[in-house]
């Protein structure tokens, strides 16, 4: 294996041991009717295994509508904004979650841990250029990189995009470069060794690995 990936790219190096984010706020898009301050707002579960679910409550507008939402627990492990559901009032309120932007983004992977299925995973450690210790909601296992959708135990996949959004799947990765297999991308040849980043991909120079 070449130089290993810096551990800062793994979610478990964050203070909470996860990539992803917490819930910063909720934007109320429809006030609804029949609500009172303190009623619970239902926040969907985080995508990353081991994440904690956000908790929030209603602040009413004095007329039974939702004026705002107080986030009492931000939660952890969200890779995309959660679904916000208000209890049924006279007319249901609506809202949109806004995530924090304070944690170090981790490489996003999916993995099939034995006994489970292909799920969002968090990298714990790199074991080789093609093997990583990962955790999903099923458990923790050393998995090998594959370029198809993981369909059996001990398999995982990392996806990247080129400068115009074409997709690639990573067959091997080190600190600065990766070997790619084409999905929809055409900038790089099948099996090309290219630079990778978690930022924006550069035309004919690098791919951006999905991160959360």
Secondary structure, DSSP 4 states (H G I P E B T S, - for coil): --SPPPGGGSGGGSTTS-SSB-EEEEEEEE--BS--TT-EEEEPPPSSTT----EEEEEE-SSSSEEEEEEEE--S-BSSPPPEEEPP-SB--EEEEEE---SPP-B-EEEE-TTS-EEEEEEEEEEETTEEEEE-SS-EEEEEE-SSPP-STTEEEEEEE-TTS-EEEEEEE-SSEEEEEESS--SS-TT-EEEEESS---TTTEEEEPB-
